[in-house]
Amino acid sequence: MSRNRKVSSQPSTEQIKEEEIKAGKEKALGLYKAVEAYLLANPDVCN
């Protein structure tokens, strides 16, 4: 049985920066709040 493993000494260029993660979370929270406000203002859309 053999296992293949990629070992690299160079950092990945695809690593997500902490700022990008924070911005994504803030964007998702903003979208959630917008949907929540819409649904609270228009409760009949869920029926």
N, C-alpha and C positions, 0 to 999 in steps of 0.2 A: 504494500500500500504506500503510495507516495502522496505528498501534499505539495501543492504549488502555492507559493506565497510571494507576493511582490514586496520587495523591500526597497525603499527609496530614501535617500538622505536629503533630498530636496523637498521643501515645503510645497504642498499642493497649491496651485494657483486657483483652485476652485473652493478654497475654504471661505466660508461666509464670515464676514467681519461682524463683530458684536454690534456695531452701529446699525448695520443692515438688519440684523435680527430685531433690534429695538424698534426700528422704523417699521418693520413688517408687523410687529405686535401692535404698535400704535395705529397703524392703518386698519388692521383687523378690528380693533376695539372701536374705532370711529365708525366703521361700517356696521358693526353690531348695534351701536347706539343709534345710528340713523334708522335702521330697520325697526328697532324697538320703539322709537319715537313715532314712526309711521304706523306701526301696528296699534299702539296705544291711542293714536288719533283716529284710526280707522278700524275699530274692532270688527266691523262687519265683513272685512275682506277674508277673514279666517273661517267664515261660516259657509 
